[in-house]
Amino acid sequence: MPDQCLSPKEVATLLGVSERTATRLLCSGAVEAFKVRGKLWRTTAAKVAAYQQREFARYRIGNAA
């Protein structure tokens, strides 16, 4: 079964950021996303989880002692 599409508001809730920040992440490609009807951004929970893993790994590498 395919993942359910998430709106920027739902992404914001998952990541603990503002809706505006979530939209920026989607627009910039930091979180892989697609447009619906030419202007509405959507992504999946799997894509959000992949973003979180990348950022966590990047944080760990940057803060290695």
CHARMM-style PDB file with segment names, atoms N, HN, CA, C and O in Angstrom:
ATOM      1  N   MET     1       0.847  -1.180   0.000  1.00  0.00      PROA
ATOM      2  CA  MET     1       0.000   0.000   0.000  1.00  0.00      PROA
ATOM      3  C   MET     1       0.890   1.239   0.000  1.00  0.00      PROA
ATOM      4  O   MET     1       1.818   1.316   0.804  1.00  0.00      PROA
ATOM      5  N   PRO     2       0.636   2.215  -0.879  1.00  0.00      PROA
ATOM      6  CA  PRO     2       1.467   3.416  -0.936  1.00  0.00      PROA
ATOM      7  C   PRO     2       1.287   4.285   0.296  1.00  0.00      PROA
ATOM      8  O   PRO     2       0.244   4.260   0.949  1.00  0.00      PROA
ATOM      9  N   ASP     3       2.331   5.060   0.601  1.00  0.00      PROA
ATOM     10  HN  ASP     3       3.178   5.080   0.070  1.00  0.00      PROA
ATOM     11  CA  ASP     3       2.248   6.008   1.717  1.00  0.00      PROA
ATOM     12  C   ASP     3       1.198   7.067   1.432  1.00  0.00      PROA
ATOM     13  O   ASP     3       0.953   7.436   0.283  1.00  0.00      PROA
ATOM     14  N   GLN     4       0.591   7.540   2.493  1.00  0.00      PROA
ATOM     15  HN  GLN     4       0.790   7.240   3.426  1.00  0.00      PROA
ATOM     16  CA  GLN     4      -0.372   8.629   2.369  1.00  0.00      PROA
ATOM     17  C   GLN     4       0.390   9.924   2.113  1.00  0.00      PROA
ATOM     18  O   GLN     4       1.472  10.129   2.664  1.00  0.00      PROA
ATOM     19  N   CYS     5      -0.159  10.782   1.294  1.00  0.00      PROA
ATOM     20  HN  CYS     5      -1.037  10.616   0.846  1.00  0.00      PROA
ATOM     21  CA  CYS     5       0.463  12.081   1.017  1.00  0.00      PROA
ATOM     22  C   CYS     5       0.300  12.991   2.228  1.00  0.00      PROA
ATOM     23  O   CYS     5      -0.755  13.022   2.861  1.00  0.00      PROA
ATOM     24  N   LEU     6       1.360  13.729   2.538  1.00  0.00      PROA
ATOM     25  HN  LEU     6       2.217  13.703   2.023  1.00  0.00      PROA
ATOM     26  CA  LEU     6       1.346  14.649   3.666  1.00  0.00      PROA
ATOM     27  C   LEU     6       1.436  16.086   3.171  1.00  0.00      PROA
ATOM     28  O   LEU     6       2.159  16.380   2.219  1.00  0.00      PROA
ATOM     29  N   SER     7       0.706  16.967   3.817  1.00  0.00      PROA
ATOM     30  HN  SER     7       0.119  16.729   4.590  1.00  0.00      PROA
ATOM     31  CA  SER     7       0.752  18.401   3.508  1.00  0.00      PROA
ATOM     32  C   SER     7       1.903  19.037   4.289  1.00  0.00      PROA
ATOM     33  O   SER     7       2.448  18.416   5.201  1.00  0.00      PROA
ATOM     34  N   PRO     8       2.274  20.265   3.940  1.00  0.00      PROA
ATOM     35  CA  PRO     8       3.310  20.952   4.712  1.00  0.00      PROA
ATOM     36  C   PRO     8       2.963  21.062   6.205  1.00  0.00      PROA
ATOM     37  O   PRO     8       3.850  20.988   7.056  1.00  0.00      PROA
ATOM     38  N   LYS     9       1.698  21.234   6.513  1.00  0.00      PROA
ATOM     39  HN  LYS     9       0.977  21.294   5.822  1.00  0.00      PROA
ATOM     40  CA  LYS     9       1.286  21.321   7.922  1.00  0.00      PROA
ATOM     41  C   LYS     9       1.568  20.008   8.653  1.00  0.00      PROA
ATOM     42  O   LYS     9       2.033  20.017   9.792  1.00  0.00      PROA
ATOM     43  N   GLU    10       1.289  18.892   8.004  1.00  0.00      PROA
ATOM     44  HN  GLU    10       0.911  18.885   7.079  1.00  0.00      PROA
ATOM     45  CA  GLU    10       1.547  17.582   8.608  1.00  0.00      PROA
ATOM     46  C   GLU    10       3.044  17.316   8.734  1.00  0.00      PROA
ATOM     47  O   GLU    10       3.496  16.737   9.721  1.00  0.00      PROA
ATOM     48  N   VAL    11       3.811  17.741   7.732  1.00  0.00      PROA
ATOM     49  HN  VAL    11       3.444  18.212   6.930  1.00  0.00      PROA
ATOM     50  CA  VAL    11       5.271  17.615   7.785  1.00  0.00      PROA
ATOM     51  C   VAL    11       5.804  18.437   8.960  1.00  0.00      PROA
ATOM     52  O   VAL    11       6.674  17.977   9.700  1.00  0.00      PROA
ATOM     53  N   ALA    12       5.285  19.642   9.126  1.00  0.00      PROA
ATOM     54  HN  ALA    12       4.578  20.015   8.524  1.00  0.00      PROA
ATOM     55  CA  ALA    12       5.707  20.511  10.222  1.00  0.00      PROA
ATOM     56  C   ALA    12       5.480  19.833  11.571  1.00  0.00      PROA
ATOM     57  O   ALA    12       6.329  19.905  12.459  1.00  0.00      PROA
ATOM     58  N   THR    13       4.345  19.183  11.718  1.00  0.00      PROA
ATOM     59  HN  THR    13       3.655  19.124  10.996  1.00  0.00      PROA
ATOM     60  CA  THR    13       4.041  18.487  12.959  1.00  0.00      PROA
ATOM     61  C   THR    13       5.026  17.344  13.197  1.00  0.00      PROA
ATOM     62  O   THR    13       5.511  17.164  14.313  1.00  0.00      PROA
ATOM     63  N   LEU    14       5.318  16.578  12.159  1.00  0.00      PROA
ATOM     64  HN  LEU    14       4.923  16.724  11.252  1.00  0.00      PROA
ATOM     65  CA  LEU    14       6.260  15.456  12.294  1.00  0.00      PROA
ATOM     66  C   LEU    14       7.667  15.925  12.661  1.00  0.00      PROA
ATOM     67  O   LEU    14       8.353  15.281  13.455  1.00  0.00      PROA
ATOM     68  N   LEU    15       8.092  17.043  12.085  1.00  0.00      PROA
ATOM     69  HN  LEU    15       7.535  17.566  11.440  1.00  0.00      PROA
ATOM     70  CA  LEU    15       9.456  17.528  12.300  1.00  0.00      PROA
ATOM     71  C   LEU    15       9.588  18.494  13.479  1.00  0.00      PROA
ATOM     72  O   LEU    15      10.698  18.800  13.915  1.00  0.00      PROA
ATOM     73  N   GLY    16       8.463  18.967  13.986  1.00  0.00      PROA
ATOM     74  HN  GLY    16       7.562  18.718  13.631  1.00  0.00      PROA
ATOM     75  CA  GLY    16       8.512  19.915  15.094  1.00  0.00      PROA
ATOM     76  C   GLY    16       8.999  21.286  14.676  1.00  0.00      PROA
ATOM     77  O   GLY    16       9.707  21.959  15.424  1.00  0.00      PROA
ATOM     78  N   VAL    17       8.615  21.699  13.473  1.00  0.00      PROA
ATOM     79  HN  VAL    17       8.040  21.152  12.865  1.00  0.00      PROA
ATOM     80  CA  VAL    17       8.991  23.013  12.943  1.00  0.00      PROA
ATOM     81  C   VAL    17       7.722  23.754  12.534  1.00  0.00      PROA
ATOM     82  O   VAL    17       6.627  23.195  12.584  1.00  0.00      PROA
ATOM     83  N   SER    18       7.874  25.007  12.131  1.00  0.00      PROA
ATOM     84  HN  SER    18       8.764  25.461  12.090  1.00  0.00      PROA
ATOM     85  CA  SER    18       6.715  25.768  11.670  1.00  0.00      PROA
ATOM     86  C   SER    18       6.283  25.278  10.286  1.00  0.00      PROA
ATOM     87  O   SER    18       7.048  24.623   9.578  1.00  0.00      PROA
ATOM     88  N   GLU    19       5.060  25.603   9.922  1.00  0.00      PROA
ATOM     89  HN  GLU    19       4.439  26.135  10.498  1.00  0.00      PROA
ATOM     90  CA  GLU    19       4.559  25.228   8.599  1.00  0.00      PROA
ATOM     91  C   GLU    19       5.373  25.918   7.501  1.00  0.00      PROA
ATOM     92  O   GLU    19       5.611  25.341   6.440  1.00  0.00      PROA
ATOM     93  N   ARG    20       5.791  27.139   7.764  1.00  0.00      PROA
ATOM     94  HN  ARG    20       5.597  27.607   8.627  1.00  0.00      PROA
ATOM     95  CA  ARG    20       6.605  27.870   6.791  1.00  0.00      PROA
ATOM     96  C   ARG    20       7.953  27.178   6.566  1.00  0.00      PROA
ATOM     97  O   ARG    20       8.408  27.053   5.429  1.00  0.00      PROA
ATOM     98  N   THR    21       8.585  26.734   7.648  1.00  0.00      PROA
ATOM     99  HN  THR    21       8.216  26.836   8.572  1.00  0.00      PROA
ATOM    100  CA  THR    21       9.854  26.017   7.529  1.00  0.00      PROA
ATOM    101  C   THR    21       9.658  24.710   6.774  1.00  0.00      PROA
ATOM    102  O   THR    21      10.483  24.353   5.933  1.00  0.00      PROA
ATOM    103  N   ALA    22       8.589  24.002   7.059  1.00  0.00      PROA
ATOM    104  HN  ALA    22       7.919  24.293   7.742  1.00  0.00      PROA
ATOM    105  CA  ALA    22       8.300  22.751   6.348  1.00  0.00      PROA
ATOM    106  C   ALA    22       8.127  23.016   4.858  1.00  0.00      PROA
ATOM    107  O   ALA    22       8.628  22.254   4.031  1.00  0.00      PROA
ATOM    108  N   THR    23       7.423  24.085   4.509  1.00  0.00      PROA
ATOM    109  HN  THR    23       7.015  24.704   5.181  1.00  0.00      PROA
ATOM    110  CA  THR    23       7.232  24.432   3.100  1.00  0.00      PROA
ATOM    111  C   THR    23       8.569  24.745   2.443  1.00  0.00      PROA
ATOM    112  O   THR    23       8.806  24.347   1.303  1.00  0.00      PROA
ATOM    113  N   ARG    24       9.433  25.445   3.144  1.00  0.00      PROA
ATOM    114  HN  ARG    24       9.240  25.768   4.071  1.00  0.00      PROA
ATOM    115  CA  ARG    24      10.765  25.747   2.607  1.00  0.00      PROA
ATOM    116  C   ARG    24      11.557  24.467   2.358  1.00  0.00      PROA
ATOM    117  O   ARG    24      12.239  24.343   1.341  1.00  0.00      PROA
ATOM    118  N   LEU    25      11.466  23.519   3.286  1.00  0.00      PROA
ATOM    119  HN  LEU    25      10.911  23.620   4.112  1.00  0.00      PROA
ATOM    120  CA  LEU    25      12.172  22.247   3.112  1.00  0.00      PROA
ATOM    121  C   LEU    25      11.662  21.501   1.882  1.00  0.00      PROA
ATOM    122  O   LEU    25      12.444  20.885   1.157  1.00  0.00      PROA
ATOM    123  N   LEU    26      10.364  21.556   1.650  1.00  0.00      PROA
ATOM    124  HN  LEU    26       9.729  22.057   2.239  1.00  0.00      PROA
ATOM    125  CA  LEU    26       9.778  20.896   0.486  1.00  0.00      PROA
ATOM    126  C   LEU    26      10.184  21.608  -0.804  1.00  0.00      PROA
ATOM    127  O   LEU    26      10.571  20.962  -1.778  1.00  0.00      PROA
ATOM    128  N   CYS    27      10.094  22.936  -0.808  1.00  0.00      PROA
ATOM    129  HN  CYS    27       9.780  23.460  -0.017  1.00  0.00      PROA
ATOM    130  CA  CYS    27      10.427  23.726  -2.005  1.00  0.00      PROA
ATOM    131  C   CYS    27      11.895  23.590  -2.389  1.00  0.00      PROA
ATOM    132  O   CYS    27      12.226  23.533  -3.573  1.00  0.00      PROA
ATOM    133  N   SER    28      12.765  23.540  -1.403  1.00  0.00      PROA
ATOM    134  HN  SER    28      12.496  23.587  -0.441  1.00  0.00      PROA
ATOM    135  CA  SER    28      14.206  23.496  -1.661  1.00  0.00      PROA
ATOM    136  C   SER    28      14.680  22.115  -2.100  1.00  0.00      PROA
ATOM    137  O   SER    28      15.772  21.969  -2.650  1.00  0.00      PROA
ATOM    138  N   GLY    29      13.848  21.104  -1.852  1.00  0.00      PROA
ATOM    139  HN  GLY    29      12.962  21.222  -1.406  1.00  0.00      PROA
ATOM    140  CA  GLY    29      14.251  19.749  -2.195  1.00  0.00      PROA
ATOM    141  C   GLY    29      14.933  19.019  -1.051  1.00  0.00      PROA
ATOM    142  O   GLY    29      15.334  17.865  -1.206  1.00  0.00      PROA
ATOM    143  N   ALA    30      15.073  19.676   0.099  1.00  0.00      PROA
ATOM    144  HN  ALA    30      14.747  20.614   0.225  1.00  0.00      PROA
ATOM    145  CA  ALA    30      15.675  19.016   1.265  1.00  0.00      PROA
ATOM    146  C   ALA    30      14.850  17.787   1.652  1.00  0.00      PROA
ATOM    147  O   ALA    30      15.398  16.743   2.006  1.00  0.00      PROA
ATOM    148  N   VAL    31      13.541  17.927   1.579  1.00  0.00      PROA
ATOM    149  HN  VAL    31      13.096  18.775   1.291  1.00  0.00      PROA
ATOM    150  CA  VAL    31      12.621  16.796   1.719  1.00  0.00      PROA
ATOM    151  C   VAL    31      12.038  16.566   0.333  1.00  0.00      PROA
ATOM    152  O   VAL    31      11.411  17.458  -0.239  1.00  0.00      PROA
ATOM    153  N   GLU    32      12.245  15.376  -0.202  1.00  0.00      PROA
ATOM    154  HN  GLU    32      12.754  14.651   0.262  1.00  0.00      PROA
ATOM    155  CA  GLU    32      11.743  15.087  -1.550  1.00  0.00      PROA
ATOM    156  C   GLU    32      10.214  15.219  -1.568  1.00  0.00      PROA
ATOM    157  O   GLU    32       9.518  14.626  -0.744  1.00  0.00      PROA
ATOM    158  N   ALA    33       9.712  16.002  -2.518  1.00  0.00      PROA
ATOM    159  HN  ALA    33      10.278  16.484  -3.188  1.00  0.00      PROA
ATOM    160  CA  ALA    33       8.274  16.278  -2.575  1.00  0.00      PROA
ATOM    161  C   ALA    33       7.844  16.503  -4.018  1.00  0.00      PROA
ATOM    162  O   ALA    33       8.667  16.529  -4.933  1.00  0.00      PROA
ATOM    163  N   PHE    34       6.550  16.664  -4.198  1.00  0.00      PROA
ATOM    164  HN  PHE    34       5.881  16.643  -3.455  1.00  0.00      PROA
ATOM    165  CA  PHE    34       5.990  16.914  -5.525  1.00  0.00      PROA
ATOM    166  C   PHE    34       4.823  17.884  -5.386  1.00  0.00      PROA
ATOM    167  O   PHE    34       4.265  18.057  -4.302  1.00  0.00      PROA
ATOM    168  N   LYS    35       4.471  18.502  -6.486  1.00  0.00      PROA
ATOM    169  HN  LYS    35       4.924  18.361  -7.366  1.00  0.00      PROA
ATOM    170  CA  LYS    35       3.356  19.451  -6.487  1.00  0.00      PROA
ATOM    171  C   LYS    35       2.094  18.786  -7.015  1.00  0.00      PROA
ATOM    172  O   LYS    35       2.129  17.961  -7.928  1.00  0.00      PROA
ATOM    173  N   VAL    36       0.987  19.173  -6.414  1.00  0.00      PROA
ATOM    174  HN  VAL    36       0.958  19.843  -5.672  1.00  0.00      PROA
ATOM    175  CA  VAL    36      -0.329  18.718  -6.838  1.00  0.00      PROA
ATOM    176  C   VAL    36      -1.090  19.948  -7.316  1.00  0.00      PROA
ATOM    177  O   VAL    36      -1.082  20.985  -6.653  1.00  0.00      PROA
ATOM    178  N   ARG    37      -1.741  19.830  -8.457  1.00  0.00      PROA
ATOM    179  HN  ARG    37      -1.747  18.987  -8.995  1.00  0.00      PROA
ATOM    180  CA  ARG    37      -2.504  20.943  -9.032  1.00  0.00      PROA
ATOM    181  C   ARG    37      -1.631  22.173  -9.275  1.00  0.00      PROA
ATOM    182  O   ARG    37      -2.122  23.302  -9.265  1.00  0.00      PROA
ATOM    183  N   GLY    38      -0.361  21.951  -9.490  1.00  0.00      PROA
ATOM    184  HN  GLY    38       0.037  21.034  -9.499  1.00  0.00      PROA
ATOM    185  CA  GLY    38       0.535  23.031  -9.845  1.00  0.00      PROA
ATOM    186  C   GLY    38       1.070  23.892  -8.723  1.00  0.00      PROA
ATOM    187  O   GLY    38       2.013  24.653  -8.942  1.00  0.00      PROA
ATOM    188  N   LYS    39       0.498  23.803  -7.512  1.00  0.00      PROA
ATOM    189  HN  LYS    39      -0.268  23.185  -7.334  1.00  0.00      PROA
ATOM    190  CA  LYS    39       1.009  24.672  -6.446  1.00  0.00      PROA
ATOM    191  C   LYS    39       0.993  24.065  -5.048  1.00  0.00      PROA
ATOM    192  O   LYS    39       1.631  24.616  -4.151  1.00  0.00      PROA
ATOM    193  N   LEU    40       0.307  22.979  -4.827  1.00  0.00      PROA
ATOM    194  HN  LEU    40      -0.211  22.531  -5.556  1.00  0.00      PROA
ATOM    195  CA  LEU    40       0.227  22.380  -3.501  1.00  0.00      PROA
ATOM    196  C   LEU    40       1.327  21.341  -3.319  1.00  0.00      PROA
ATOM    197  O   LEU    40       1.396  20.374  -4.077  1.00  0.00      PROA
ATOM    198  N   TRP    41       2.185  21.531  -2.322  1.00  0.00      PROA
ATOM    199  HN  TRP    41       2.129  22.316  -1.706  1.00  0.00      PROA
ATOM    200  CA  TRP    41       3.281  20.592  -2.068  1.00  0.00      PROA
ATOM    201  C   TRP    41       2.791  19.399  -1.267  1.00  0.00      PROA
ATOM    202  O   TRP    41       1.997  19.539  -0.336  1.00  0.00      PROA
ATOM    203  N   ARG    42       3.278  18.219  -1.645  1.00  0.00      PROA
ATOM    204  HN  ARG    42       3.923  18.106  -2.401  1.00  0.00      PROA
ATOM    205  CA  ARG    42       2.962  16.986  -0.930  1.00  0.00      PROA
ATOM    206  C   ARG    42       4.207  16.103  -0.874  1.00  0.00      PROA
ATOM    207  O   ARG    42       5.065  16.160  -1.754  1.00  0.00      PROA
ATOM    208  N   THR    43       4.286  15.298   0.164  1.00  0.00      PROA
ATOM    209  HN  THR    43       3.589  15.252   0.879  1.00  0.00      PROA
ATOM    210  CA  THR    43       5.358  14.319   0.305  1.00  0.00      PROA
ATOM    211  C   THR    43       4.796  13.128   1.061  1.00  0.00      PROA
ATOM    212  O   THR    43       3.601  13.081   1.351  1.00  0.00      PROA
ATOM    213  N   THR    44       5.650  12.170   1.381  1.00  0.00      PROA
ATOM    214  HN  THR    44       6.621  12.208   1.146  1.00  0.00      PROA
ATOM    215  CA  THR    44       5.209  10.996   2.123  1.00  0.00      PROA
ATOM    216  C   THR    44       5.968  10.897   3.443  1.00  0.00      PROA
ATOM    217  O   THR    44       7.014  11.521   3.619  1.00  0.00      PROA
ATOM    218  N   ALA    45       5.437  10.115   4.354  1.00  0.00      PROA
ATOM    219  HN  ALA    45       4.587   9.608   4.212  1.00  0.00      PROA
ATOM    220  CA  ALA    45       6.097   9.925   5.645  1.00  0.00      PROA
ATOM    221  C   ALA    45       7.468   9.285   5.449  1.00  0.00      PROA
ATOM    222  O   ALA    45       8.399   9.579   6.199  1.00  0.00      PROA
ATOM    223  N   ALA    46       7.603   8.412   4.451  1.00  0.00      PROA
ATOM    224  HN  ALA    46       6.847   8.173   3.841  1.00  0.00      PROA
ATOM    225  CA  ALA    46       8.896   7.773   4.185  1.00  0.00      PROA
ATOM    226  C   ALA    46       9.938   8.806   3.768  1.00  0.00      PROA
ATOM    227  O   ALA    46      11.098   8.706   4.168  1.00  0.00      PROA
ATOM    228  N   LYS    47       9.542   9.793   2.974  1.00  0.00      PROA
ATOM    229  HN  LYS    47       8.600   9.875   2.649  1.00  0.00      PROA
ATOM    230  CA  LYS    47      10.469  10.844   2.536  1.00  0.00      PROA
ATOM    231  C   LYS    47      10.868  11.732   3.715  1.00  0.00      PROA
ATOM    232  O   LYS    47      12.013  12.177   3.798  1.00  0.00      PROA
ATOM    233  N   VAL    48       9.938  11.987   4.614  1.00  0.00      PROA
ATOM    234  HN  VAL    48       9.008  11.626   4.546  1.00  0.00      PROA
ATOM    235  CA  VAL    48      10.237  12.783   5.807  1.00  0.00      PROA
ATOM    236  C   VAL    48      11.203  12.007   6.702  1.00  0.00      PROA
ATOM    237  O   VAL    48      12.148  12.583   7.242  1.00  0.00      PROA
ATOM    238  N   ALA    49      10.972  10.714   6.861  1.00  0.00      PROA
ATOM    239  HN  ALA    49      10.205  10.246   6.423  1.00  0.00      PROA
ATOM    240  CA  ALA    49      11.867   9.879   7.672  1.00  0.00      PROA
ATOM    241  C   ALA    49      13.269   9.831   7.070  1.00  0.00      PROA
ATOM    242  O   ALA    49      14.258   9.864   7.802  1.00  0.00      PROA
ATOM    243  N   ALA    50      13.362   9.752   5.750  1.00  0.00      PROA
ATOM    244  HN  ALA    50      12.559   9.725   5.155  1.00  0.00      PROA
ATOM    245  CA  ALA    50      14.666   9.752   5.078  1.00  0.00      PROA
ATOM    246  C   ALA    50      15.392  11.067   5.345  1.00  0.00      PROA
ATOM    247  O   ALA    50      16.600  11.071   5.585  1.00  0.00      PROA
ATOM    248  N   TYR    51      14.676  12.168   5.306  1.00  0.00      PROA
ATOM    249  HN  TYR    51      13.695  12.165   5.111  1.00  0.00      PROA
ATOM    250  CA  TYR    51      15.264  13.479   5.610  1.00  0.00      PROA
ATOM    251  C   TYR    51      15.791  13.490   7.047  1.00  0.00      PROA
ATOM    252  O   TYR    51      16.908  13.943   7.296  1.00  0.00      PROA
ATOM    253  N   GLN    52      14.994  12.996   7.981  1.00  0.00      PROA
ATOM    254  HN  GLN    52      14.087  12.628   7.779  1.00  0.00      PROA
ATOM    255  CA  GLN    52      15.414  12.978   9.383  1.00  0.00      PROA
ATOM    256  C   GLN    52      16.689  12.146   9.562  1.00  0.00      PROA
ATOM    257  O   GLN    52      17.591  12.546  10.298  1.00  0.00      PROA
ATOM    258  N   GLN    53      16.764  11.006   8.902  1.00  0.00      PROA
ATOM    259  HN  GLN    53      16.032  10.681   8.304  1.00  0.00      PROA
ATOM    260  CA  GLN    53      17.951  10.160   9.000  1.00  0.00      PROA
ATOM    261  C   GLN    53      19.180  10.867   8.432  1.00  0.00      PROA
ATOM    262  O   GLN    53      20.255  10.816   9.030  1.00  0.00      PROA
ATOM    263  N   ARG    54      19.029  11.528   7.279  1.00  0.00      PROA
ATOM    264  HN  ARG    54      18.156  11.570   6.793  1.00  0.00      PROA
ATOM    265  CA  ARG    54      20.154  12.267   6.688  1.00  0.00      PROA
ATOM    266  C   ARG    54      20.632  13.372   7.612  1.00  0.00      PROA
ATOM    267  O   ARG    54      21.833  13.544   7.819  1.00  0.00      PROA
ATOM    268  N   GLU    55      19.690  14.118   8.165  1.00  0.00      PROA
ATOM    269  HN  GLU    55      18.714  13.978   7.997  1.00  0.00      PROA
ATOM    270  CA  GLU    55      20.056  15.219   9.048  1.00  0.00      PROA
ATOM    271  C   GLU    55      20.690  14.720  10.334  1.00  0.00      PROA
ATOM    272  O   GLU    55      21.621  15.342  10.845  1.00  0.00      PROA
ATOM    273  N   PHE    56      20.200  13.606  10.864  1.00  0.00      PROA
ATOM    274  HN  PHE    56      19.443  13.101  10.449  1.00  0.00      PROA
ATOM    275  CA  PHE    56      20.778  13.038  12.079  1.00  0.00      PROA
ATOM    276  C   PHE    56      22.208  12.579  11.816  1.00  0.00      PROA
ATOM    277  O   PHE    56      23.105  12.818  12.624  1.00  0.00      PROA
ATOM    278  N   ALA    57      22.412  11.918  10.682  1.00  0.00      PROA
ATOM    279  HN  ALA    57      21.683  11.723  10.025  1.00  0.00      PROA
ATOM    280  CA  ALA    57      23.758  11.461  10.325  1.00  0.00      PROA
ATOM    281  C   ALA    57      24.684  12.658  10.134  1.00  0.00      PROA
ATOM    282  O   ALA    57      25.832  12.633  10.580  1.00  0.00      PROA
ATOM    283  N   ARG    58      24.198  13.694   9.481  1.00  0.00      PROA
ATOM    284  HN  ARG    58      23.266  13.714   9.119  1.00  0.00      PROA
ATOM    285  CA  ARG    58      24.995  14.891   9.264  1.00  0.00      PROA
ATOM    286  C   ARG    58      25.349  15.557  10.594  1.00  0.00      PROA
ATOM    287  O   ARG    58      26.468  16.039  10.772  1.00  0.00      PROA
ATOM    288  N   TYR    59      24.410  15.582  11.509  1.00  0.00      PROA
ATOM    289  HN  TYR    59      23.501  15.190  11.364  1.00  0.00      PROA
ATOM    290  CA  TYR    59      24.641  16.156  12.836  1.00  0.00      PROA
ATOM    291  C   TYR    59      25.693  15.354  13.593  1.00  0.00      PROA
ATOM    292  O   TYR    59      26.591  15.924  14.212  1.00  0.00      PROA
ATOM    293  N   ARG    60      25.575  14.023  13.540  1.00  0.00      PROA
ATOM    294  HN  ARG    60      24.845  13.560  13.037  1.00  0.00      PROA
ATOM    295  CA  ARG    60      26.530  13.160  14.249  1.00  0.00      PROA
ATOM    296  C   ARG    60      27.938  13.327  13.706  1.00  0.00      PROA
ATOM    297  O   ARG    60      28.901  13.381  14.471  1.00  0.00      PROA
ATOM    298  N   ILE    61      28.062  13.410  12.377  1.00  0.00      PROA
ATOM    299  HN  ILE    61      27.279  13.366  11.755  1.00  0.00      PROA
ATOM    300  CA  ILE    61      29.382  13.574  11.762  1.00  0.00      PROA
ATOM    301  C   ILE    61      29.975  14.928  12.138  1.00  0.00      PROA
ATOM    302  O   ILE    61      31.168  15.033  12.423  1.00  0.00      PROA
ATOM    303  N   GLY    62      29.145  15.950  12.137  1.00  0.00      PROA
ATOM    304  HN  GLY    62      28.176  15.865  11.905  1.00  0.00      PROA
ATOM    305  CA  GLY    62      29.610  17.299  12.445  1.00  0.00      PROA
ATOM    306  C   GLY    62      29.970  17.490  13.902  1.00  0.00      PROA
ATOM    307  O   GLY    62      30.744  18.389  14.233  1.00  0.00      PROA
ATOM    308  N   ASN    63      29.425  16.662  14.784  1.00  0.00      PROA
ATOM    309  HN  ASN    63      28.796  15.932  14.516  1.00  0.00      PROA
ATOM    310  CA  ASN    63      29.663  16.802  16.218  1.00  0.00      PROA
ATOM    311  C   ASN    63      30.478  15.657  16.787  1.00  0.00      PROA
ATOM    312  O   ASN    63      30.480  15.450  18.001  1.00  0.00      PROA
ATOM    313  N   ALA    64      31.166  14.910  15.944  1.00  0.00      PROA
ATOM    314  HN  ALA    64      31.164  15.078  14.959  1.00  0.00      PROA
ATOM    315  CA  ALA    64      32.003  13.813  16.433  1.00  0.00      PROA
ATOM    316  C   ALA    64      33.166  14.379  17.248  1.00  0.00      PROA
ATOM    317  O   ALA    64      33.773  15.387  16.886  1.00  0.00      PROA
ATOM    318  N   ALA    65      33.448  13.720  18.325  1.00  0.00      PROA
ATOM    319  HN  ALA    65      32.955  12.901  18.619  1.00  0.00      PROA
ATOM    320  CA  ALA    65      34.533  14.209  19.206  1.00  0.00      PROA
ATOM    321  C   ALA    65      35.874  13.683  18.769  1.00  0.00      PROA
ATOM    322  OT1 ALA    65      36.891  13.992  19.392  1.00  0.00      PROA
TER     323      ALA     65
END
